[in-house]
Amino acid sequence: MTIKGRLDQQVMEKIASLLEGLEFGTVQITVHDSQITQIDRLEKHRLPLQSKSSVTSLTKKTKSRPEK
C-alpha cells in the first residue's frame, strides 16, 4: 500500500473516504515496518440524552397504569 516513506495516492483516497460522513468514531491505521497494512473504521451512533424531568415523568406514567 505504501512505498517506504511515501503514502500512495490510493491509500490517501481510502482514508479520506473512510472519514467522510463519520460523526463519532475512529479511523485506526495499522503500520508494520513503515508500511500501512490495515485501516479500520469504527462508527458510533449517539442517542440524544433525555432530561431527568422527562425520565421521571415517564416513570411515573408507567407506574400509574392500571393492570389489565
N, C-alpha and C positions, 0 to 999 in steps of 0.2 A: 503494500500500500504506500510505502514511502521510500524515498531514496535517502540514505543516511544524511541527516542534517537539513533536508528539504521536504516540505509537505507537498504531496501530489495534489493537483487541482481537483481530481475526483474525490479525494478524501475531504478536502475543504468543502466541496459541494455537499457531500454526505452529512458532514457535521452541521452545516447551515440548514439543510432540510430537516434534520432531527430537532433543531432548535425552533423552527417555525411552529407557531401555534402552541408552544409549551408554556402554560401559565404557571404551574407549580410542578417542580420535579427536578431531575438531574440528568445531565448527559455525562457519562463517565467514559473516558478514553484510556484504554489499557495499552501500555508501551512495554515492549521487550526488546532489549538490545538496540535501543534508539529507533525502533520502528513501531508504528501503531499496528497492533494486532487485533484489537477489538474495540467496538464502540457500543455502549449500552445506553438506552433511554428509559428512564423510569418516570412515569407521569402520575401525578397525584391529583385527585379531584376533591376539592374542598367544598364542604357543605356549609351553608350560611348558619351562623350561630343564632340561637333563639335567646331572647332576653329572659331573665329569670321570672319576670312577671307573667310572660306568656306560658312558660313551662308550668308555673304554679297554677295559673288559671286553667290550663289544660288538665292538670292532675285533679283539681277539684271537680271539674265537669265529669271526668271519667269515674271518680269515686261516687258521685251523687246519682249515677244512673241506676234506675230500678232494675232489679234482676228479673230475667224472663222465666 
